[in-house]
Amino acid sequence: MVAKNDPAAAVRESVATLRALEERAARLPLDELREAQFRHDAMAVQRIVRTAPFS
């Protein structure tokens, strides 16, 4: 079966996804991330990245 996607709609959706990701990235607590990175605490970095966008 051939997919019939509207290329313009696909681009709009991709842009919307990227904008949403940018908005969530802007919520990351950079000071906490830097501190966890300085301590080489990968689990803390993962927790911050996973939970920050939802808080």
mmCIF entry with sequence, helices, sheets and N, C-alpha, C, O atoms, coordinates in Angstrom:
data_MODEL
# 
_entry.id   MODEL 
# 
_entity.id                         1 
_entity.type                       polymer 
_entity.pdbx_number_of_molecules   1 
# 
_entity_poly.entity_id                      1 
_entity_poly.type                           'polypeptide(L)' 
_entity_poly.nstd_linkage                   no 
_entity_poly.nstd_monomer                   no 
_entity_poly.pdbx_seq_one_letter_code       MVAKNDPAAAVRESVATLRALEERAARLPLDELREAQFRHDAMAVQRIVRTAPFS 
_entity_poly.pdbx_seq_one_letter_code_can   MVAKNDPAAAVRESVATLRALEERAARLPLDELREAQFRHDAMAVQRIVRTAPFS 
_entity_poly.pdbx_strand_id                 A 
# 
loop_
_entity_poly_seq.entity_id 
_entity_poly_seq.num 
_entity_poly_seq.mon_id 
_entity_poly_seq.hetero 
1 1  MET n 
1 2  VAL n 
1 3  ALA n 
1 4  LYS n 
1 5  ASN n 
1 6  ASP n 
1 7  PRO n 
1 8  ALA n 
1 9  ALA n 
1 10 ALA n 
1 11 VAL n 
1 12 ARG n 
1 13 GLU n 
1 14 SER n 
1 15 VAL n 
1 16 ALA n 
1 17 THR n 
1 18 LEU n 
1 19 ARG n 
1 20 ALA n 
1 21 LEU n 
1 22 GLU n 
1 23 GLU n 
1 24 ARG n 
1 25 ALA n 
1 26 ALA n 
1 27 ARG n 
1 28 LEU n 
1 29 PRO n 
1 30 LEU n 
1 31 ASP n 
1 32 GLU n 
1 33 LEU n 
1 34 ARG n 
1 35 GLU n 
1 36 ALA n 
1 37 GLN n 
1 38 PHE n 
1 39 ARG n 
1 40 HIS n 
1 41 ASP n 
1 42 ALA n 
1 43 MET n 
1 44 ALA n 
1 45 VAL n 
1 46 GLN n 
1 47 ARG n 
1 48 ILE n 
1 49 VAL n 
1 50 ARG n 
1 51 THR n 
1 52 ALA n 
1 53 PRO n 
1 54 PHE n 
1 55 SER n 
# 
_struct_asym.id          A 
_struct_asym.entity_id   1 
# 
loop_
_struct_conf.conf_type_id 
_struct_conf.id 
_struct_conf.pdbx_PDB_helix_id 
_struct_conf.beg_label_comp_id 
_struct_conf.beg_label_asym_id 
_struct_conf.beg_label_seq_id 
_struct_conf.pdbx_beg_PDB_ins_code 
_struct_conf.end_label_comp_id 
_struct_conf.end_label_asym_id 
_struct_conf.end_label_seq_id 
_struct_conf.pdbx_end_PDB_ins_code 
_struct_conf.beg_auth_comp_id 
_struct_conf.beg_auth_asym_id 
_struct_conf.beg_auth_seq_id 
_struct_conf.end_auth_comp_id 
_struct_conf.end_auth_asym_id 
_struct_conf.end_auth_seq_id 
_struct_conf.pdbx_PDB_helix_class 
_struct_conf.details 
_struct_conf.pdbx_PDB_helix_length 
HELX_P HELX_P1 AA1 PRO A 7  ? ALA A 26 ? PRO A 7  ALA A 26 1 ? 20 
HELX_P HELX_P2 AA2 LEU A 30 ? PHE A 38 ? LEU A 30 PHE A 38 1 ? 9  
HELX_P HELX_P3 AA3 ALA A 42 ? THR A 51 ? ALA A 42 THR A 51 1 ? 10 
HELX_P HELX_P4 AA4 ALA A 52 ? PHE A 54 ? ALA A 52 PHE A 54 5 ? 3  
# 
_struct_conf_type.id          HELX_P 
_struct_conf_type.criteria    ? 
_struct_conf_type.reference   ? 
# 
loop_
_atom_site.group_PDB 
_atom_site.id 
_atom_site.type_symbol 
_atom_site.label_atom_id 
_atom_site.label_alt_id 
_atom_site.label_comp_id 
_atom_site.label_asym_id 
_atom_site.label_entity_id 
_atom_site.label_seq_id 
_atom_site.pdbx_PDB_ins_code 
_atom_site.Cartn_x 
_atom_site.Cartn_y 
_atom_site.Cartn_z 
_atom_site.occupancy 
_atom_site.B_iso_or_equiv 
_atom_site.pdbx_formal_charge 
_atom_site.auth_seq_id 
_atom_site.auth_comp_id 
_atom_site.auth_asym_id 
_atom_site.auth_atom_id 
_atom_site.pdbx_PDB_model_num 
ATOM 1   N N  . MET A 1 1  ? 0.842  -1.172 0.000  1.00 0.00 ? 1  MET A N  1 
ATOM 2   C CA . MET A 1 1  ? 0.000  0.000  0.000  1.00 0.00 ? 1  MET A CA 1 
ATOM 3   C C  . MET A 1 1  ? 0.896  1.247  0.000  1.00 0.00 ? 1  MET A C  1 
ATOM 4   O O  . MET A 1 1  ? 1.835  1.341  0.791  1.00 0.00 ? 1  MET A O  1 
ATOM 5   N N  . VAL A 1 2  ? 0.615  2.149  -0.844 1.00 0.00 ? 2  VAL A N  1 
ATOM 6   C CA . VAL A 1 2  ? 1.384  3.377  -0.978 1.00 0.00 ? 2  VAL A CA 1 
ATOM 7   C C  . VAL A 1 2  ? 0.833  4.424  -0.001 1.00 0.00 ? 2  VAL A C  1 
ATOM 8   O O  . VAL A 1 2  ? -0.370 4.680  0.046  1.00 0.00 ? 2  VAL A O  1 
ATOM 9   N N  . ALA A 1 3  ? 1.730  5.011  0.764  1.00 0.00 ? 3  ALA A N  1 
ATOM 10  C CA . ALA A 1 3  ? 1.319  6.074  1.680  1.00 0.00 ? 3  ALA A CA 1 
ATOM 11  C C  . ALA A 1 3  ? 1.070  7.350  0.889  1.00 0.00 ? 3  ALA A C  1 
ATOM 12  O O  . ALA A 1 3  ? 1.819  7.691  -0.026 1.00 0.00 ? 3  ALA A O  1 
ATOM 13  N N  . LYS A 1 4  ? 0.008  8.044  1.259  1.00 0.00 ? 4  LYS A N  1 
ATOM 14  C CA . LYS A 1 4  ? -0.325 9.290  0.566  1.00 0.00 ? 4  LYS A CA 1 
ATOM 15  C C  . LYS A 1 4  ? -0.254 10.425 1.578  1.00 0.00 ? 4  LYS A C  1 
ATOM 16  O O  . LYS A 1 4  ? -1.273 10.872 2.105  1.00 0.00 ? 4  LYS A O  1 
ATOM 17  N N  . ASN A 1 5  ? 0.952  10.877 1.836  1.00 0.00 ? 5  ASN A N  1 
ATOM 18  C CA . ASN A 1 5  ? 1.162  11.967 2.777  1.00 0.00 ? 5  ASN A CA 1 
ATOM 19  C C  . ASN A 1 5  ? 1.310  13.285 2.042  1.00 0.00 ? 5  ASN A C  1 
ATOM 20  O O  . ASN A 1 5  ? 1.905  13.361 0.967  1.00 0.00 ? 5  ASN A O  1 
ATOM 21  N N  . ASP A 1 6  ? 0.763  14.301 2.640  1.00 0.00 ? 6  ASP A N  1 
ATOM 22  C CA . ASP A 1 6  ? 0.900  15.656 2.119  1.00 0.00 ? 6  ASP A CA 1 
ATOM 23  C C  . ASP A 1 6  ? 2.266  16.176 2.564  1.00 0.00 ? 6  ASP A C  1 
ATOM 24  O O  . ASP A 1 6  ? 2.483  16.361 3.762  1.00 0.00 ? 6  ASP A O  1 
ATOM 25  N N  . PRO A 1 7  ? 3.194  16.418 1.632  1.00 0.00 ? 7  PRO A N  1 
ATOM 26  C CA . PRO A 1 7  ? 4.533  16.862 2.017  1.00 0.00 ? 7  PRO A CA 1 
ATOM 27  C C  . PRO A 1 7  ? 4.523  18.143 2.858  1.00 0.00 ? 7  PRO A C  1 
ATOM 28  O O  . PRO A 1 7  ? 5.303  18.263 3.803  1.00 0.00 ? 7  PRO A O  1 
ATOM 29  N N  . ALA A 1 8  ? 3.667  19.081 2.532  1.00 0.00 ? 8  ALA A N  1 
ATOM 30  C CA . ALA A 1 8  ? 3.609  20.325 3.300  1.00 0.00 ? 8  ALA A CA 1 
ATOM 31  C C  . ALA A 1 8  ? 3.130  20.057 4.723  1.00 0.00 ? 8  ALA A C  1 
ATOM 32  O O  . ALA A 1 8  ? 3.638  20.660 5.668  1.00 0.00 ? 8  ALA A O  1 
ATOM 33  N N  . ALA A 1 9  ? 2.168  19.168 4.886  1.00 0.00 ? 9  ALA A N  1 
ATOM 34  C CA . ALA A 1 9  ? 1.687  18.815 6.223  1.00 0.00 ? 9  ALA A CA 1 
ATOM 35  C C  . ALA A 1 9  ? 2.779  18.096 7.006  1.00 0.00 ? 9  ALA A C  1 
ATOM 36  O O  . ALA A 1 9  ? 2.925  18.299 8.212  1.00 0.00 ? 9  ALA A O  1 
ATOM 37  N N  . ALA A 1 10 ? 3.547  17.254 6.314  1.00 0.00 ? 10 ALA A N  1 
ATOM 38  C CA . ALA A 1 10 ? 4.642  16.551 6.975  1.00 0.00 ? 10 ALA A CA 1 
ATOM 39  C C  . ALA A 1 10 ? 5.691  17.533 7.491  1.00 0.00 ? 10 ALA A C  1 
ATOM 40  O O  . ALA A 1 10 ? 6.208  17.362 8.595  1.00 0.00 ? 10 ALA A O  1 
ATOM 41  N N  . VAL A 1 11 ? 6.005  18.549 6.710  1.00 0.00 ? 11 VAL A N  1 
ATOM 42  C CA . VAL A 1 11 ? 6.969  19.566 7.142  1.00 0.00 ? 11 VAL A CA 1 
ATOM 43  C C  . VAL A 1 11 ? 6.416  20.351 8.320  1.00 0.00 ? 11 VAL A C  1 
ATOM 44  O O  . VAL A 1 11 ? 7.139  20.608 9.282  1.00 0.00 ? 11 VAL A O  1 
ATOM 45  N N  . ARG A 1 12 ? 5.140  20.739 8.260  1.00 0.00 ? 12 ARG A N  1 
ATOM 46  C CA . ARG A 1 12 ? 4.530  21.474 9.374  1.00 0.00 ? 12 ARG A CA 1 
ATOM 47  C C  . ARG A 1 12 ? 4.577  20.658 10.659 1.00 0.00 ? 12 ARG A C  1 
ATOM 48  O O  . ARG A 1 12 ? 4.870  21.192 11.729 1.00 0.00 ? 12 ARG A O  1 
ATOM 49  N N  . GLU A 1 13 ? 4.291  19.371 10.553 1.00 0.00 ? 13 GLU A N  1 
ATOM 50  C CA . GLU A 1 13 ? 4.328  18.501 11.726 1.00 0.00 ? 13 GLU A CA 1 
ATOM 51  C C  . GLU A 1 13 ? 5.743  18.368 12.267 1.00 0.00 ? 13 GLU A C  1 
ATOM 52  O O  . GLU A 1 13 ? 5.945  18.380 13.482 1.00 0.00 ? 13 GLU A O  1 
ATOM 53  N N  . SER A 1 14 ? 6.716  18.244 11.390 1.00 0.00 ? 14 SER A N  1 
ATOM 54  C CA . SER A 1 14 ? 8.115  18.152 11.814 1.00 0.00 ? 14 SER A CA 1 
ATOM 55  C C  . SER A 1 14 ? 8.559  19.430 12.520 1.00 0.00 ? 14 SER A C  1 
ATOM 56  O O  . SER A 1 14 ? 9.235  19.373 13.547 1.00 0.00 ? 14 SER A O  1 
ATOM 57  N N  . VAL A 1 15 ? 8.188  20.556 11.982 1.00 0.00 ? 15 VAL A N  1 
ATOM 58  C CA . VAL A 1 15 ? 8.536  21.838 12.603 1.00 0.00 ? 15 VAL A CA 1 
ATOM 59  C C  . VAL A 1 15 ? 7.864  21.958 13.968 1.00 0.00 ? 15 VAL A C  1 
ATOM 60  O O  . VAL A 1 15 ? 8.489  22.417 14.924 1.00 0.00 ? 15 VAL A O  1 
ATOM 61  N N  . ALA A 1 16 ? 6.615  21.555 14.068 1.00 0.00 ? 16 ALA A N  1 
ATOM 62  C CA . ALA A 1 16 ? 5.901  21.613 15.345 1.00 0.00 ? 16 ALA A CA 1 
ATOM 63  C C  . ALA A 1 16 ? 6.579  20.721 16.375 1.00 0.00 ? 16 ALA A C  1 
ATOM 64  O O  . ALA A 1 16 ? 6.693  21.096 17.542 1.00 0.00 ? 16 ALA A O  1 
ATOM 65  N N  . THR A 1 17 ? 7.025  19.555 15.955 1.00 0.00 ? 17 THR A N  1 
ATOM 66  C CA . THR A 1 17 ? 7.731  18.647 16.868 1.00 0.00 ? 17 THR A CA 1 
ATOM 67  C C  . THR A 1 17 ? 9.036  19.271 17.350 1.00 0.00 ? 17 THR A C  1 
ATOM 68  O O  . THR A 1 17 ? 9.341  19.227 18.542 1.00 0.00 ? 17 THR A O  1 
ATOM 69  N N  . LEU A 1 18 ? 9.804  19.850 16.438 1.00 0.00 ? 18 LEU A N  1 
ATOM 70  C CA . LEU A 1 18 ? 11.066 20.477 16.816 1.00 0.00 ? 18 LEU A CA 1 
ATOM 71  C C  . LEU A 1 18 ? 10.843 21.659 17.767 1.00 0.00 ? 18 LEU A C  1 
ATOM 72  O O  . LEU A 1 18 ? 11.607 21.848 18.713 1.00 0.00 ? 18 LEU A O  1 
ATOM 73  N N  . ARG A 1 19 ? 9.813  22.441 17.518 1.00 0.00 ? 19 ARG A N  1 
ATOM 74  C CA . ARG A 1 19 ? 9.510  23.565 18.410 1.00 0.00 ? 19 ARG A CA 1 
ATOM 75  C C  . ARG A 1 19 ? 9.122  23.078 19.796 1.00 0.00 ? 19 ARG A C  1 
ATOM 76  O O  . ARG A 1 19 ? 9.521  23.673 20.797 1.00 0.00 ? 19 ARG A O  1 
ATOM 77  N N  . ALA A 1 20 ? 8.354  22.011 19.863 1.00 0.00 ? 20 ALA A N  1 
ATOM 78  C CA . ALA A 1 20 ? 7.966  21.448 21.162 1.00 0.00 ? 20 ALA A CA 1 
ATOM 79  C C  . ALA A 1 20 ? 9.193  20.939 21.909 1.00 0.00 ? 20 ALA A C  1 
ATOM 80  O O  . ALA A 1 20 ? 9.307  21.129 23.120 1.00 0.00 ? 20 ALA A O  1 
ATOM 81  N N  . LEU A 1 21 ? 10.106 20.296 21.198 1.00 0.00 ? 21 LEU A N  1 
ATOM 82  C CA . LEU A 1 21 ? 11.335 19.818 21.827 1.00 0.00 ? 21 LEU A CA 1 
ATOM 83  C C  . LEU A 1 21 ? 12.190 20.990 22.318 1.00 0.00 ? 21 LEU A C  1 
ATOM 84  O O  . LEU A 1 21 ? 12.774 20.921 23.400 1.00 0.00 ? 21 LEU A O  1 
ATOM 85  N N  . GLU A 1 22 ? 12.263 22.053 21.535 1.00 0.00 ? 22 GLU A N  1 
ATOM 86  C CA . GLU A 1 22 ? 13.008 23.243 21.955 1.00 0.00 ? 22 GLU A CA 1 
ATOM 87  C C  . GLU A 1 22 ? 12.414 23.853 23.216 1.00 0.00 ? 22 GLU A C  1 
ATOM 88  O O  . GLU A 1 22 ? 13.147 24.265 24.116 1.00 0.00 ? 22 GLU A O  1 
ATOM 89  N N  . GLU A 1 23 ? 11.085 23.913 23.282 1.00 0.00 ? 23 GLU A N  1 
ATOM 90  C CA . GLU A 1 23 ? 10.426 24.462 24.470 1.00 0.00 ? 23 GLU A CA 1 
ATOM 91  C C  . GLU A 1 23 ? 10.747 23.629 25.701 1.00 0.00 ? 23 GLU A C  1 
ATOM 92  O O  . GLU A 1 23 ? 10.999 24.176 26.775 1.00 0.00 ? 23 GLU A O  1 
ATOM 93  N N  . ARG A 1 24 ? 10.740 22.324 25.550 1.00 0.00 ? 24 ARG A N  1 
ATOM 94  C CA . ARG A 1 24 ? 11.045 21.456 26.683 1.00 0.00 ? 24 ARG A CA 1 
ATOM 95  C C  . ARG A 1 24 ? 12.518 21.551 27.064 1.00 0.00 ? 24 ARG A C  1 
ATOM 96  O O  . ARG A 1 24 ? 12.853 21.521 28.249 1.00 0.00 ? 24 ARG A O  1 
ATOM 97  N N  . ALA A 1 25 ? 13.385 21.663 26.093 1.00 0.00 ? 25 ALA A N  1 
ATOM 98  C CA . ALA A 1 25 ? 14.817 21.812 26.386 1.00 0.00 ? 25 ALA A CA 1 
ATOM 99  C C  . ALA A 1 25 ? 15.088 23.108 27.133 1.00 0.00 ? 25 ALA A C  1 
ATOM 100 O O  . ALA A 1 25 ? 15.983 23.166 27.975 1.00 0.00 ? 25 ALA A O  1 
ATOM 101 N N  . ALA A 1 26 ? 14.322 24.144 26.830 1.00 0.00 ? 26 ALA A N  1 
ATOM 102 C CA . ALA A 1 26 ? 14.506 25.428 27.513 1.00 0.00 ? 26 ALA A CA 1 
ATOM 103 C C  . ALA A 1 26 ? 14.146 25.335 28.987 1.00 0.00 ? 26 ALA A C  1 
ATOM 104 O O  . ALA A 1 26 ? 14.567 26.183 29.773 1.00 0.00 ? 26 ALA A O  1 
ATOM 105 N N  . ARG A 1 27 ? 13.379 24.327 29.380 1.00 0.00 ? 27 ARG A N  1 
ATOM 106 C CA . ARG A 1 27 ? 12.995 24.150 30.782 1.00 0.00 ? 27 ARG A CA 1 
ATOM 107 C C  . ARG A 1 27 ? 14.047 23.408 31.599 1.00 0.00 ? 27 ARG A C  1 
ATOM 108 O O  . ARG A 1 27 ? 13.935 23.325 32.822 1.00 0.00 ? 27 ARG A O  1 
ATOM 109 N N  . LEU A 1 28 ? 15.054 22.876 30.944 1.00 0.00 ? 28 LEU A N  1 
ATOM 110 C CA . LEU A 1 28 ? 16.066 22.107 31.672 1.00 0.00 ? 28 LEU A CA 1 
ATOM 111 C C  . LEU A 1 28 ? 16.835 23.020 32.625 1.00 0.00 ? 28 LEU A C  1 
ATOM 112 O O  . LEU A 1 28 ? 17.247 24.116 32.245 1.00 0.00 ? 28 LEU A O  1 
ATOM 113 N N  . PRO A 1 29 ? 17.025 22.567 33.855 1.00 0.00 ? 29 PRO A N  1 
ATOM 114 C CA . PRO A 1 29 ? 17.796 23.355 34.826 1.00 0.00 ? 29 PRO A CA 1 
ATOM 115 C C  . PRO A 1 29 ? 19.298 23.217 34.532 1.00 0.00 ? 29 PRO A C  1 
ATOM 116 O O  . PRO A 1 29 ? 19.945 22.264 34.966 1.00 0.00 ? 29 PRO A O  1 
ATOM 117 N N  . LEU A 1 30 ? 19.821 24.166 33.804 1.00 0.00 ? 30 LEU A N  1 
ATOM 118 C CA . LEU A 1 30 ? 21.202 24.049 33.323 1.00 0.00 ? 30 LEU A CA 1 
ATOM 119 C C  . LEU A 1 30 ? 22.220 23.975 34.449 1.00 0.00 ? 30 LEU A C  1 
ATOM 120 O O  . LEU A 1 30 ? 23.218 23.263 34.334 1.00 0.00 ? 30 LEU A O  1 
ATOM 121 N N  . ASP A 1 31 ? 21.980 24.700 35.536 1.00 0.00 ? 31 ASP A N  1 
ATOM 122 C CA . ASP A 1 31 ? 22.925 24.631 36.659 1.00 0.00 ? 31 ASP A CA 1 
ATOM 123 C C  . ASP A 1 31 ? 22.991 23.214 37.231 1.00 0.00 ? 31 ASP A C  1 
ATOM 124 O O  . ASP A 1 31 ? 24.072 22.711 37.536 1.00 0.00 ? 31 ASP A O  1 
ATOM 125 N N  . GLU A 1 32 ? 21.836 22.583 37.372 1.00 0.00 ? 32 GLU A N  1 
ATOM 126 C CA . GLU A 1 32 ? 21.811 21.204 37.883 1.00 0.00 ? 32 GLU A CA 1 
ATOM 127 C C  . GLU A 1 32 ? 22.497 20.252 36.903 1.00 0.00 ? 32 GLU A C  1 
ATOM 128 O O  . GLU A 1 32 ? 23.233 19.353 37.311 1.00 0.00 ? 32 GLU A O  1 
ATOM 129 N N  . LEU A 1 33 ? 22.251 20.456 35.623 1.00 0.00 ? 33 LEU A N  1 
ATOM 130 C CA . LEU A 1 33 ? 22.893 19.606 34.614 1.00 0.00 ? 33 LEU A CA 1 
ATOM 131 C C  . LEU A 1 33 ? 24.408 19.763 34.643 1.00 0.00 ? 33 LEU A C  1 
ATOM 132 O O  . LEU A 1 33 ? 25.144 18.777 34.597 1.00 0.00 ? 33 LEU A O  1 
ATOM 133 N N  . ARG A 1 34 ? 24.866 21.000 34.720 1.00 0.00 ? 34 ARG A N  1 
ATOM 134 C CA . ARG A 1 34 ? 26.320 21.236 34.750 1.00 0.00 ? 34 ARG A CA 1 
ATOM 135 C C  . ARG A 1 34 ? 26.953 20.586 35.971 1.00 0.00 ? 34 ARG A C  1 
ATOM 136 O O  . ARG A 1 34 ? 28.027 19.991 35.881 1.00 0.00 ? 34 ARG A O  1 
ATOM 137 N N  . GLU A 1 35 ? 26.287 20.703 37.107 1.00 0.00 ? 35 GLU A N  1 
ATOM 138 C CA . GLU A 1 35 ? 26.818 20.110 38.338 1.00 0.00 ? 35 GLU A CA 1 
ATOM 139 C C  . GLU A 1 35 ? 26.879 18.587 38.221 1.00 0.00 ? 35 GLU A C  1 
ATOM 140 O O  . GLU A 1 35 ? 27.878 17.974 38.600 1.00 0.00 ? 35 GLU A O  1 
ATOM 141 N N  . ALA A 1 36 ? 25.832 17.985 37.707 1.00 0.00 ? 36 ALA A N  1 
ATOM 142 C CA . ALA A 1 36 ? 25.826 16.530 37.528 1.00 0.00 ? 36 ALA A CA 1 
ATOM 143 C C  . ALA A 1 36 ? 26.900 16.099 36.530 1.00 0.00 ? 36 ALA A C  1 
ATOM 144 O O  . ALA A 1 36 ? 27.565 15.082 36.728 1.00 0.00 ? 36 ALA A O  1 
ATOM 145 N N  . GLN A 1 37 ? 27.064 16.866 35.471 1.00 0.00 ? 37 GLN A N  1 
ATOM 146 C CA . GLN A 1 37 ? 28.118 16.547 34.500 1.00 0.00 ? 37 GLN A CA 1 
ATOM 147 C C  . GLN A 1 37 ? 29.494 16.689 35.132 1.00 0.00 ? 37 GLN A C  1 
ATOM 148 O O  . GLN A 1 37 ? 30.374 15.859 34.899 1.00 0.00 ? 37 GLN A O  1 
ATOM 149 N N  . PHE A 1 38 ? 29.687 17.730 35.929 1.00 0.00 ? 38 PHE A N  1 
ATOM 150 C CA . PHE A 1 38 ? 30.968 17.943 36.607 1.00 0.00 ? 38 PHE A CA 1 
ATOM 151 C C  . PHE A 1 38 ? 31.299 16.753 37.514 1.00 0.00 ? 38 PHE A C  1 
ATOM 152 O O  . PHE A 1 38 ? 32.455 16.344 37.621 1.00 0.00 ? 38 PHE A O  1 
ATOM 153 N N  . ARG A 1 39 ? 30.259 16.202 38.167 1.00 0.00 ? 39 ARG A N  1 
ATOM 154 C CA . ARG A 1 39 ? 30.448 15.053 39.060 1.00 0.00 ? 39 ARG A CA 1 
ATOM 155 C C  . ARG A 1 39 ? 30.502 13.737 38.285 1.00 0.00 ? 39 ARG A C  1 
ATOM 156 O O  . ARG A 1 39 ? 30.702 12.675 38.876 1.00 0.00 ? 39 ARG A O  1 
ATOM 157 N N  . HIS A 1 40 ? 30.323 13.803 36.962 1.00 0.00 ? 40 HIS A N  1 
ATOM 158 C CA . HIS A 1 40 ? 30.278 12.596 36.114 1.00 0.00 ? 40 HIS A CA 1 
ATOM 159 C C  . HIS A 1 40 ? 29.171 11.662 36.585 1.00 0.00 ? 40 HIS A C  1 
ATOM 160 O O  . HIS A 1 40 ? 29.344 10.444 36.625 1.00 0.00 ? 40 HIS A O  1 
ATOM 161 N N  . ASP A 1 41 ? 28.033 12.247 36.942 1.00 0.00 ? 41 ASP A N  1 
ATOM 162 C CA . ASP A 1 41 ? 26.896 11.499 37.459 1.00 0.00 ? 41 ASP A CA 1 
ATOM 163 C C  . ASP A 1 41 ? 25.863 11.325 36.348 1.00 0.00 ? 41 ASP A C  1 
ATOM 164 O O  . ASP A 1 41 ? 24.922 12.108 36.216 1.00 0.00 ? 41 ASP A O  1 
ATOM 165 N N  . ALA A 1 42 ? 26.069 10.277 35.557 1.00 0.00 ? 42 ALA A N  1 
ATOM 166 C CA . ALA A 1 42 ? 25.210 10.036 34.396 1.00 0.00 ? 42 ALA A CA 1 
ATOM 167 C C  . ALA A 1 42 ? 23.759 9.791  34.800 1.00 0.00 ? 42 ALA A C  1 
ATOM 168 O O  . ALA A 1 42 ? 22.840 10.198 34.090 1.00 0.00 ? 42 ALA A O  1 
ATOM 169 N N  . MET A 1 43 ? 23.550 9.132  35.928 1.00 0.00 ? 43 MET A N  1 
ATOM 170 C CA . MET A 1 43 ? 22.178 8.852  36.365 1.00 0.00 ? 43 MET A CA 1 
ATOM 171 C C  . MET A 1 43 ? 21.449 10.142 36.733 1.00 0.00 ? 43 MET A C  1 
ATOM 172 O O  . MET A 1 43 ? 20.259 10.281 36.449 1.00 0.00 ? 43 MET A O  1 
ATOM 173 N N  . ALA A 1 44 ? 22.143 11.078 37.356 1.00 0.00 ? 44 ALA A N  1 
ATOM 174 C CA . ALA A 1 44 ? 21.527 12.365 37.689 1.00 0.00 ? 44 ALA A CA 1 
ATOM 175 C C  . ALA A 1 44 ? 21.183 13.137 36.422 1.00 0.00 ? 44 ALA A C  1 
ATOM 176 O O  . ALA A 1 44 ? 20.111 13.735 36.327 1.00 0.00 ? 44 ALA A O  1 
ATOM 177 N N  . VAL A 1 45 ? 22.085 13.125 35.456 1.00 0.00 ? 45 VAL A N  1 
ATOM 178 C CA . VAL A 1 45 ? 21.816 13.808 34.185 1.00 0.00 ? 45 VAL A CA 1 
ATOM 179 C C  . VAL A 1 45 ? 20.582 13.206 33.534 1.00 0.00 ? 45 VAL A C  1 
ATOM 180 O O  . VAL A 1 45 ? 19.702 13.932 33.072 1.00 0.00 ? 45 VAL A O  1 
ATOM 181 N N  . GLN A 1 46 ? 20.515 11.890 33.498 1.00 0.00 ? 46 GLN A N  1 
ATOM 182 C CA . GLN A 1 46 ? 19.372 11.219 32.883 1.00 0.00 ? 46 GLN A CA 1 
ATOM 183 C C  . GLN A 1 46 ? 18.080 11.577 33.613 1.00 0.00 ? 46 GLN A C  1 
ATOM 184 O O  . GLN A 1 46 ? 17.063 11.839 32.971 1.00 0.00 ? 46 GLN A O  1 
ATOM 185 N N  . ARG A 1 47 ? 18.107 11.591 34.940 1.00 0.00 ? 47 ARG A N  1 
ATOM 186 C CA . ARG A 1 47 ? 16.914 11.936 35.720 1.00 0.00 ? 47 ARG A CA 1 
ATOM 187 C C  . ARG A 1 47 ? 16.478 13.369 35.452 1.00 0.00 ? 47 ARG A C  1 
ATOM 188 O O  . ARG A 1 47 ? 15.287 13.635 35.285 1.00 0.00 ? 47 ARG A O  1 
ATOM 189 N N  . ILE A 1 48 ? 17.431 14.290 35.410 1.00 0.00 ? 48 ILE A N  1 
ATOM 190 C CA . ILE A 1 48 ? 17.102 15.707 35.151 1.00 0.00 ? 48 ILE A CA 1 
ATOM 191 C C  . ILE A 1 48 ? 16.461 15.852 33.786 1.00 0.00 ? 48 ILE A C  1 
ATOM 192 O O  . ILE A 1 48 ? 15.430 16.512 33.648 1.00 0.00 ? 48 ILE A O  1 
ATOM 193 N N  . VAL A 1 49 ? 17.056 15.246 32.788 1.00 0.00 ? 49 VAL A N  1 
ATOM 194 C CA . VAL A 1 49 ? 16.543 15.360 31.418 1.00 0.00 ? 49 VAL A CA 1 
ATOM 195 C C  . VAL A 1 49 ? 15.177 14.692 31.297 1.00 0.00 ? 49 VAL A C  1 
ATOM 196 O O  . VAL A 1 49 ? 14.312 15.171 30.562 1.00 0.00 ? 49 VAL A O  1 
ATOM 197 N N  . ARG A 1 50 ? 14.982 13.590 32.014 1.00 0.00 ? 50 ARG A N  1 
ATOM 198 C CA . ARG A 1 50 ? 13.707 12.879 31.928 1.00 0.00 ? 50 ARG A CA 1 
ATOM 199 C C  . ARG A 1 50 ? 12.590 13.615 32.648 1.00 0.00 ? 50 ARG A C  1 
ATOM 200 O O  . ARG A 1 50 ? 11.461 13.640 32.160 1.00 0.00 ? 50 ARG A O  1 
ATOM 201 N N  . THR A 1 51 ? 12.877 14.212 33.795 1.00 0.00 ? 51 THR A N  1 
ATOM 202 C CA . THR A 1 51 ? 11.797 14.775 34.619 1.00 0.00 ? 51 THR A CA 1 
ATOM 203 C C  . THR A 1 51 ? 11.570 16.279 34.433 1.00 0.00 ? 51 THR A C  1 
ATOM 204 O O  . THR A 1 51 ? 10.447 16.744 34.624 1.00 0.00 ? 51 THR A O  1 
ATOM 205 N N  . ALA A 1 52 ? 12.565 17.028 34.078 1.00 0.00 ? 52 ALA A N  1 
ATOM 206 C CA . ALA A 1 52 ? 12.431 18.495 34.008 1.00 0.00 ? 52 ALA A CA 1 
ATOM 207 C C  . ALA A 1 52 ? 11.324 18.963 33.081 1.00 0.00 ? 52 ALA A C  1 
ATOM 208 O O  . ALA A 1 52 ? 10.580 19.870 33.455 1.00 0.00 ? 52 ALA A O  1 
ATOM 209 N N  . PRO A 1 53 ? 11.174 18.398 31.900 1.00 0.00 ? 53 PRO A N  1 
ATOM 210 C CA . PRO A 1 53 ? 10.125 18.916 31.003 1.00 0.00 ? 53 PRO A CA 1 
ATOM 211 C C  . PRO A 1 53 ? 8.708  18.736 31.538 1.00 0.00 ? 53 PRO A C  1 
ATOM 212 O O  . PRO A 1 53 ? 7.781  19.392 31.064 1.00 0.00 ? 53 PRO A O  1 
ATOM 213 N N  . PHE A 1 54 ? 8.533  17.860 32.513 1.00 0.00 ? 54 PHE A N  1 
ATOM 214 C CA . PHE A 1 54 ? 7.198  17.576 33.023 1.00 0.00 ? 54 PHE A CA 1 
ATOM 215 C C  . PHE A 1 54 ? 6.911  18.257 34.351 1.00 0.00 ? 54 PHE A C  1 
ATOM 216 O O  . PHE A 1 54 ? 5.837  18.075 34.925 1.00 0.00 ? 54 PHE A O  1 
ATOM 217 N N  . SER A 1 55 ? 7.855  19.034 34.837 1.00 0.00 ? 55 SER A N  1 
ATOM 218 C CA . SER A 1 55 ? 7.642  19.693 36.125 1.00 0.00 ? 55 SER A CA 1 
ATOM 219 C C  . SER A 1 55 ? 7.234  21.133 35.939 1.00 0.00 ? 55 SER A C  1 
ATOM 220 O O  . SER A 1 55 ? 7.013  21.844 36.919 1.00 0.00 ? 55 SER A O  1 
# 
